[in-house]
Amino acid sequence: MNVTLIGSTGRTGRHVLAEALRRGHRVTACTRNAAALPENVEPHTVVEGDGRDPDKMRTAVAGADVVISIINGGDSHDPHRAAQATRTVIQAMAETGARRLVVTTPYPIVARRPYLLMGLLRRLLATQYADARDLEQAVAASGLDWTVSRLTRLTDRPATGSVLVNRGLLAKPRALTRADVATALLDIAQDDGLYRVAVNVCGGNARPHSGP
């Protein structure tokens, strides 16, 4: 499978890059800083540039079987970073014929429980979460074969091998290791039953929430 990974040098992206190569996929790594790629990991192609550069993104996604995009929401200096880059990626995919898109956003933008914690996070991270919601809207309107993967609290602990991927809200959104995220995103990318849906992803042993 030809995988284009946008955000390949981030803390999560590095895990996805390594796992994709371990599975034998052909990987195009897109990053703003190619020097930050891990020394022991060698993608087949590297595209260095900002995700909002149309020419770079066309180069990055051309021939991709799946595009996995991991872009953090904006901040006070760059409040619309993720949504703007995602719109550029979507346009590049439309122009090159790439169809499968998997993006990540934070689960708290839709979570209801625990009420106090979710309320606090939405206030503290209002800019980032607003950007993530804008990103989701752009993806949903794209017409591509997309999946939005909303991730719970990420940790740098070793992989557990236990991940819950669910379309409903989570009764207890457990922490999720970045190593497990890598496995989940690549599995999601190859699941044609998850086209044009948003899923909530957390550490294993959590139950989906059936109530309001």
PyMOL commands that set and color helices and strands:
alter all, ss='L'
color gray80, all
select helices_A, chain A and resi 13-22+34-36+54-61+81-96+107-109+115-124+126-140+178-189+192-194
alter helices_A, ss='H'
color red, helices_A
select strands_A, chain A and resi 2-6+26-31+45-48+66-69+100-106+145-151+154-155+163-166+176-177+197-203
alter strands_A, ss='S'
color yellow, strands_A
deselect
rebuild
show_as cartoon
